[in-house]
Amino acid sequence: MRKYKSNGELETVICNVCGKKLIVERGIVREGVFSVDHAWDFFSEKDGEVHHWDLCESCYDAVLGTFRIEADVEERVEFI
């Protein structure tokens, strides 16, 4: 869950699973966060809805641990 200041700057990020408030400094998240912005489409029961949520790194790892098929992971050597 994200909250923004009136000027549009990111103010707060809270994990939607555990409720942990992540560190945000000057509008930048300063720790690992997995953010989802998903627009559902025609063949779902949520057609037309857009869901936004965030997971801290610990909750992300816990969710990944429930997968029957592991996520594909690749190394990134260049950071922007």
A tleap script that builds the chain and sets N, CA, C and O, in Angstrom:
source leaprc.protein.ff14SB
mol = sequence {
  NMET ARG LYS TYR LYS SER ASN GLY GLU LEU
  GLU THR VAL ILE CYS ASN VAL CYS GLY LYS
  LYS LEU ILE VAL GLU ARG GLY ILE VAL ARG
  GLU GLY VAL PHE SER VAL ASP HIE ALA TRP
  ASP PHE PHE SER GLU LYS ASP GLY GLU VAL
  HIE HIE TRP ASP LEU CYS GLU SER CYS TYR
  ASP ALA VAL LEU GLY THR PHE ARG ILE GLU
  ALA ASP VAL GLU GLU ARG VAL GLU PHE CILE
}
set mol.1.N position { 0.849 -1.164 0.000 }
set mol.1.CA position { 0.000 0.000 0.000 }
set mol.1.C position { 0.898 1.232 0.000 }
set mol.1.O position { 1.854 1.327 0.770 }
set mol.2.N position { 0.573 2.153 -0.867 }
set mol.2.CA position { 1.383 3.363 -0.982 }
set mol.2.C position { 0.562 4.605 -0.671 }
set mol.2.O position { -0.621 4.687 -1.002 }
set mol.3.N position { 1.207 5.558 -0.037 }
set mol.3.CA position { 0.602 6.866 0.205 }
set mol.3.C position { 1.543 7.922 -0.354 }
set mol.3.O position { 2.765 7.803 -0.263 }
set mol.4.N position { 0.950 8.951 -0.932 }
set mol.4.CA position { 1.719 10.016 -1.562 }
set mol.4.C position { 1.382 11.362 -0.917 }
set mol.4.O position { 0.264 11.581 -0.450 }
set mol.5.N position { 2.367 12.253 -0.904 }
set mol.5.CA position { 2.151 13.624 -0.441 }
set mol.5.C position { 1.329 14.369 -1.484 }
set mol.5.O position { 1.143 13.875 -2.596 }
set mol.6.N position { 0.844 15.536 -1.140 }
set mol.6.CA position { 0.023 16.328 -2.068 }
set mol.6.C position { 0.790 16.725 -3.323 }
set mol.6.O position { 0.181 17.006 -4.355 }
set mol.7.N position { 2.127 16.752 -3.246 }
set mol.7.CA position { 2.934 17.098 -4.420 }
set mol.7.C position { 3.264 15.865 -5.278 }
set mol.7.O position { 3.996 15.973 -6.261 }
set mol.8.N position { 2.722 14.693 -4.903 }
set mol.8.CA position { 2.940 13.476 -5.676 }
set mol.8.C position { 4.141 12.655 -5.247 }
set mol.8.O position { 4.374 11.574 -5.786 }
set mol.9.N position { 4.908 13.154 -4.282 }
set mol.9.CA position { 6.091 12.421 -3.809 }
set mol.9.C position { 5.656 11.254 -2.928 }
set mol.9.O position { 4.755 11.394 -2.100 }
set mol.10.N position { 6.296 10.111 -3.111 }
set mol.10.CA position { 6.011 8.930 -2.296 }
set mol.10.C position { 6.325 9.241 -0.842 }
set mol.10.O position { 7.403 9.737 -0.516 }
set mol.11.N position { 5.361 8.939 0.030 }
set mol.11.CA position { 5.519 9.223 1.455 }
set mol.11.C position { 5.667 7.939 2.276 }
set mol.11.O position { 6.522 7.860 3.158 }
set mol.12.N position { 4.831 6.930 1.985 }
set mol.12.CA position { 4.777 5.726 2.788 }
set mol.12.C position { 4.553 4.503 1.914 }
set mol.12.O position { 3.788 4.557 0.951 }
set mol.13.N position { 5.228 3.386 2.249 }
set mol.13.CA position { 4.956 2.086 1.635 }
set mol.13.C position { 4.778 1.101 2.778 }
set mol.13.O position { 5.640 0.984 3.648 }
set mol.14.N position { 3.648 0.388 2.769 }
set mol.14.CA position { 3.337 -0.585 3.807 }
set mol.14.C position { 3.078 -1.927 3.139 }
set mol.14.O position { 2.328 -2.008 2.166 }
set mol.15.N position { 3.701 -2.985 3.666 }
set mol.15.CA position { 3.493 -4.326 3.135 }
set mol.15.C position { 2.036 -4.730 3.343 }
set mol.15.O position { 1.521 -4.662 4.459 }
set mol.16.N position { 1.377 -5.150 2.268 }
set mol.16.CA position { -0.025 -5.546 2.357 }
set mol.16.C position { -0.228 -6.869 3.099 }
set mol.16.O position { -1.356 -7.177 3.486 }
set mol.17.N position { 0.828 -7.657 3.309 }
set mol.17.CA position { 0.681 -8.933 4.014 }
set mol.17.C position { 0.901 -8.750 5.512 }
set mol.17.O position { 0.015 -9.058 6.310 }
set mol.18.N position { 2.069 -8.255 5.897 }
set mol.18.CA position { 2.412 -8.201 7.322 }
set mol.18.C position { 2.201 -6.829 7.961 }
set mol.18.O position { 2.214 -6.711 9.187 }
set mol.19.N position { 2.007 -5.797 7.148 }
set mol.19.CA position { 1.788 -4.458 7.686 }
set mol.19.C position { 3.054 -3.689 8.011 }
set mol.19.O position { 2.983 -2.592 8.564 }
set mol.20.N position { 4.220 -4.246 7.675 }
set mol.20.CA position { 5.488 -3.556 7.946 }
set mol.20.C position { 5.554 -2.260 7.155 }
set mol.20.O position { 5.254 -2.224 5.961 }
set mol.21.N position { 5.955 -1.190 7.847 }
set mol.21.CA position { 6.173 0.094 7.188 }
set mol.21.C position { 7.612 0.119 6.685 }
set mol.21.O position { 8.554 0.040 7.474 }
set mol.22.N position { 7.775 0.229 5.371 }
set mol.22.CA position { 9.106 0.222 4.780 }
set mol.22.C position { 9.733 1.611 4.848 }
set mol.22.O position { 9.032 2.619 4.937 }
set mol.23.N position { 11.049 1.646 4.806 }
set mol.23.CA position { 11.776 2.912 4.900 }
set mol.23.C position { 11.666 3.662 3.578 }
set mol.23.O position { 12.024 3.134 2.525 }
set mol.24.N position { 11.166 4.906 3.640 }
set mol.24.CA position { 11.079 5.790 2.482 }
set mol.24.C position { 11.788 7.081 2.850 }
set mol.24.O position { 11.446 7.725 3.842 }
set mol.25.N position { 12.781 7.459 2.043 }
set mol.25.CA position { 13.505 8.717 2.257 }
set mol.25.C position { 13.477 9.528 0.982 }
set mol.25.O position { 13.854 9.040 -0.083 }
set mol.26.N position { 13.034 10.756 1.090 }
set mol.26.CA position { 12.968 11.671 -0.055 }
set mol.26.C position { 12.229 11.047 -1.246 }
set mol.26.O position { 12.616 11.241 -2.398 }
set mol.27.N position { 11.162 10.298 -0.952 }
set mol.27.CA position { 10.340 9.722 -2.008 }
set mol.27.C position { 10.868 8.446 -2.622 }
set mol.27.O position { 10.335 7.975 -3.628 }
set mol.28.N position { 11.931 7.863 -2.023 }
set mol.28.CA position { 12.541 6.649 -2.562 }
set mol.28.C position { 12.492 5.550 -1.497 }
set mol.28.O position { 12.881 5.771 -0.350 }
set mol.29.N position { 12.008 4.360 -1.888 }
set mol.29.CA position { 11.977 3.223 -0.968 }
set mol.29.C position { 13.407 2.738 -0.775 }
set mol.29.O position { 14.112 2.479 -1.751 }
set mol.30.N position { 13.839 2.613 0.480 }
set mol.30.CA position { 15.230 2.283 0.796 }
set mol.30.C position { 15.423 0.842 1.257 }
set mol.30.O position { 16.404 0.536 1.934 }
set mol.31.N position { 14.500 -0.043 0.898 }
set mol.31.CA position { 14.674 -1.466 1.165 }
set mol.31.C position { 13.885 -2.257 0.138 }
set mol.31.O position { 13.101 -1.691 -0.624 }
set mol.32.N position { 14.095 -3.568 0.120 }
set mol.32.CA position { 13.470 -4.406 -0.890 }
set mol.32.C position { 11.944 -4.387 -0.813 }
set mol.32.O position { 11.363 -4.585 0.254 }
set mol.33.N position { 11.311 -4.149 -1.949 }
set mol.33.CA position { 9.853 -4.164 -2.023 }
set mol.33.C position { 9.430 -4.719 -3.382 }
set mol.33.O position { 10.044 -4.413 -4.405 }
set mol.34.N position { 8.387 -5.528 -3.383 }
set mol.34.CA position { 7.812 -6.085 -4.606 }
set mol.34.C position { 6.477 -5.387 -4.809 }
set mol.34.O position { 5.563 -5.552 -4.002 }
set mol.35.N position { 6.354 -4.611 -5.875 }
set mol.35.CA position { 5.149 -3.825 -6.127 }
set mol.35.C position { 4.376 -4.394 -7.304 }
set mol.35.O position { 4.958 -4.766 -8.323 }
set mol.36.N position { 3.071 -4.457 -7.154 }
set mol.36.CA position { 2.197 -4.974 -8.204 }
set mol.36.C position { 1.188 -3.906 -8.588 }
set mol.36.O position { 0.546 -3.300 -7.729 }
set mol.37.N position { 1.057 -3.685 -9.885 }
set mol.37.CA position { 0.010 -2.859 -10.472 }
set mol.37.C position { -0.553 -3.696 -11.612 }
set mol.37.O position { 0.035 -3.763 -12.692 }
set mol.38.N position { -1.686 -4.330 -11.370 }
set mol.38.CA position { -2.214 -5.269 -12.363 }
set mol.38.C position { -3.619 -4.884 -12.803 }
set mol.38.O position { -4.525 -4.739 -11.983 }
set mol.39.N position { -3.786 -4.720 -14.118 }
set mol.39.CA position { -5.103 -4.443 -14.697 }
set mol.39.C position { -5.710 -5.762 -15.164 }
set mol.39.O position { -5.183 -6.405 -16.071 }
set mol.40.N position { -6.806 -6.158 -14.550 }
set mol.40.CA position { -7.503 -7.380 -14.942 }
set mol.40.C position { -8.232 -7.146 -16.254 }
set mol.40.O position { -8.653 -6.026 -16.544 }
set mol.41.N position { -8.382 -8.205 -17.051 }
set mol.41.CA position { -9.023 -8.022 -18.350 }
set mol.41.C position { -10.187 -8.972 -18.559 }
set mol.41.O position { -10.731 -9.528 -17.604 }
set mol.42.N position { -10.558 -9.150 -19.802 }
set mol.42.CA position { -11.817 -9.768 -20.212 }
set mol.42.C position { -12.187 -11.084 -19.553 }
set mol.42.O position { -13.346 -11.261 -19.178 }
set mol.43.N position { -11.273 -12.000 -19.398 }
set mol.43.CA position { -11.634 -13.349 -18.996 }
set mol.43.C position { -11.511 -13.593 -17.498 }
set mol.43.O position { -11.313 -14.731 -17.073 }
set mol.44.N position { -11.624 -12.558 -16.708 }
set mol.44.CA position { -11.560 -12.708 -15.261 }
set mol.44.C position { -12.850 -12.181 -14.637 }
set mol.44.O position { -13.647 -11.503 -15.286 }
set mol.45.N position { -13.029 -12.507 -13.380 }
set mol.45.CA position { -14.171 -11.985 -12.618 }
set mol.45.C position { -13.905 -10.533 -12.175 }
set mol.45.O position { -14.785 -9.886 -11.607 }
set mol.46.N position { -12.713 -10.039 -12.433 }
set mol.46.CA position { -12.325 -8.691 -12.003 }
set mol.46.C position { -12.124 -7.745 -13.182 }
set mol.46.O position { -11.434 -6.733 -13.058 }
set mol.47.N position { -12.722 -8.068 -14.316 }
set mol.47.CA position { -12.585 -7.278 -15.543 }
set mol.47.C position { -12.798 -5.795 -15.252 }
set mol.47.O position { -13.813 -5.403 -14.678 }
set mol.48.N position { -11.830 -4.983 -15.655 }
set mol.48.CA position { -11.923 -3.536 -15.462 }
set mol.48.C position { -11.327 -3.042 -14.161 }
set mol.48.O position { -11.206 -1.832 -13.970 }
set mol.49.N position { -10.949 -3.935 -13.260 }
set mol.49.CA position { -10.345 -3.516 -12.000 }
set mol.49.C position { -8.826 -3.460 -12.142 }
set mol.49.O position { -8.230 -4.242 -12.882 }
set mol.50.N position { -8.215 -2.530 -11.427 }
set mol.50.CA position { -6.755 -2.446 -11.355 }
set mol.50.C position { -6.384 -2.606 -9.889 }
set mol.50.O position { -6.859 -1.853 -9.039 }
set mol.51.N position { -5.540 -3.580 -9.595 }
set mol.51.CA position { -5.120 -3.852 -8.221 }
set mol.51.C position { -3.691 -3.369 -8.024 }
set mol.51.O position { -2.826 -3.585 -8.873 }
set mol.52.N position { -3.454 -2.706 -6.883 }
set mol.52.CA position { -2.133 -2.197 -6.515 }
set mol.52.C position { -1.805 -2.737 -5.127 }
set mol.52.O position { -2.610 -2.605 -4.205 }
set mol.53.N position { -0.626 -3.343 -4.970 }
set mol.53.CA position { -0.195 -3.798 -3.653 }
set mol.53.C position { 1.315 -3.965 -3.605 }
set mol.53.O position { 1.991 -4.034 -4.631 }
set mol.54.N position { 1.824 -4.027 -2.375 }
set mol.54.CA position { 3.268 -4.114 -2.142 }
set mol.54.C position { 3.560 -5.201 -1.122 }
set mol.54.O position { 2.791 -5.413 -0.184 }
set mol.55.N position { 4.682 -5.887 -1.314 }
set mol.55.CA position { 5.157 -6.872 -0.349 }
set mol.55.C position { 6.576 -6.510 0.079 }
set mol.55.O position { 7.406 -6.135 -0.749 }
set mol.56.N position { 6.850 -6.626 1.392 }
set mol.56.CA position { 8.233 -6.496 1.847 }
set mol.56.C position { 8.991 -7.731 1.355 }
set mol.56.O position { 8.375 -8.700 0.910 }
set mol.57.N position { 10.298 -7.699 1.433 }
set mol.57.CA position { 11.102 -8.805 0.901 }
set mol.57.C position { 10.833 -10.121 1.633 }
set mol.57.O position { 10.828 -11.182 1.009 }
set mol.58.N position { 10.613 -10.065 2.936 }
set mol.58.CA position { 10.333 -11.285 3.701 }
set mol.58.C position { 9.022 -11.934 3.265 }
set mol.58.O position { 8.963 -13.151 3.093 }
set mol.59.N position { 7.983 -11.142 3.086 }
set mol.59.CA position { 6.697 -11.683 2.650 }
set mol.59.C position { 6.775 -12.181 1.207 }
set mol.59.O position { 6.147 -13.181 0.859 }
set mol.60.N position { 7.536 -11.493 0.375 }
set mol.60.CA position { 7.747 -11.964 -0.990 }
set mol.60.C position { 8.382 -13.356 -0.976 }
set mol.60.O position { 7.941 -14.253 -1.693 }
set mol.61.N position { 9.420 -13.528 -0.154 }
set mol.61.CA position { 10.091 -14.821 -0.060 }
set mol.61.C position { 9.125 -15.904 0.434 }
set mol.61.O position { 9.160 -17.034 -0.053 }
set mol.62.N position { 8.267 -15.562 1.397 }
set mol.62.CA position { 7.300 -16.523 1.917 }
set mol.62.C position { 6.287 -16.921 0.843 }
set mol.62.O position { 5.943 -18.097 0.723 }
set mol.63.N position { 5.812 -15.960 0.070 }
set mol.63.CA position { 4.870 -16.260 -1.017 }
set mol.63.C position { 5.541 -17.138 -2.061 }
set mol.63.O position { 4.955 -18.121 -2.515 }
set mol.64.N position { 6.766 -16.793 -2.446 }
set mol.64.CA position { 7.487 -17.596 -3.424 }
set mol.64.C position { 7.660 -19.036 -2.943 }
set mol.64.O position { 7.646 -19.968 -3.747 }
set mol.65.N position { 7.820 -19.212 -1.654 }
set mol.65.CA position { 7.984 -20.542 -1.085 }
set mol.65.C position { 6.752 -21.425 -1.229 }
set mol.65.O position { 6.839 -22.640 -1.046 }
set mol.66.N position { 5.605 -20.833 -1.554 }
set mol.66.CA position { 4.375 -21.613 -1.727 }
set mol.66.C position { 4.165 -22.056 -3.169 }
set mol.66.O position { 3.256 -22.840 -3.442 }
set mol.67.N position { 4.986 -21.571 -4.098 }
set mol.67.CA position { 4.824 -21.908 -5.518 }
set mol.67.C position { 5.139 -23.381 -5.759 }
set mol.67.O position { 6.121 -23.903 -5.231 }
set mol.68.N position { 4.321 -24.038 -6.543 }
set mol.68.CA position { 4.626 -25.419 -6.957 }
set mol.68.C position { 5.695 -25.412 -8.050 }
set mol.68.O position { 6.513 -26.328 -8.133 }
set mol.69.N position { 5.682 -24.387 -8.874 }
set mol.69.CA position { 6.691 -24.219 -9.921 }
set mol.69.C position { 7.487 -22.972 -9.560 }
set mol.69.O position { 6.923 -21.887 -9.420 }
set mol.70.N position { 8.787 -23.128 -9.410 }
set mol.70.CA position { 9.624 -21.999 -8.988 }
set mol.70.C position { 9.593 -20.863 -10.004 }
set mol.70.O position { 9.429 -21.084 -11.204 }
set mol.71.N position { 9.752 -19.664 -9.507 }
set mol.71.CA position { 9.859 -18.500 -10.384 }
set mol.71.C position { 11.183 -18.557 -11.139 }
set mol.71.O position { 12.180 -19.061 -10.623 }
set mol.72.N position { 11.184 -18.040 -12.354 }
set mol.72.CA position { 12.436 -17.902 -13.097 }
set mol.72.C position { 13.197 -16.710 -12.522 }
set mol.72.O position { 12.639 -15.623 -12.373 }
set mol.73.N position { 14.448 -16.915 -12.206 }
set mol.73.CA position { 15.283 -15.862 -11.645 }
set mol.73.C position { 16.510 -15.716 -12.526 }
set mol.73.O position { 17.140 -16.708 -12.893 }
set mol.74.N position { 16.850 -14.477 -12.867 }
set mol.74.CA position { 18.059 -14.224 -13.646 }
set mol.74.C position { 18.868 -13.141 -12.960 }
set mol.74.O position { 18.320 -12.295 -12.253 }
set mol.75.N position { 20.157 -13.169 -13.170 }
set mol.75.CA position { 21.053 -12.160 -12.600 }
set mol.75.C position { 21.065 -10.934 -13.497 }
set mol.75.O position { 21.121 -11.055 -14.721 }
set mol.76.N position { 21.011 -9.764 -12.894 }
set mol.76.CA position { 21.160 -8.517 -13.645 }
set mol.76.C position { 22.532 -7.968 -13.303 }
set mol.76.O position { 22.878 -7.817 -12.131 }
set mol.77.N position { 23.307 -7.672 -14.327 }
set mol.77.CA position { 24.670 -7.196 -14.097 }
set mol.77.C position { 24.796 -5.690 -14.220 }
set mol.77.O position { 25.777 -5.106 -13.760 }
set mol.78.N position { 23.802 -5.056 -14.841 }
set mol.78.CA position { 23.818 -3.593 -14.959 }
set mol.78.C position { 22.614 -3.028 -14.213 }
set mol.78.O position { 21.491 -3.509 -14.367 }
set mol.79.N position { 22.858 -2.031 -13.427 }
set mol.79.CA position { 21.796 -1.373 -12.682 }
set mol.79.C position { 21.650 0.046 -13.177 }
set mol.79.O position { 22.639 0.735 -13.429 }
set mol.80.N position { 20.427 0.474 -13.314 }
set mol.80.CA position { 20.186 1.845 -13.802 }
set mol.80.C position { 20.082 2.778 -12.630 }
set mol.80.O position { 19.881 3.978 -12.813 }
savepdb mol mol.pdb
quit
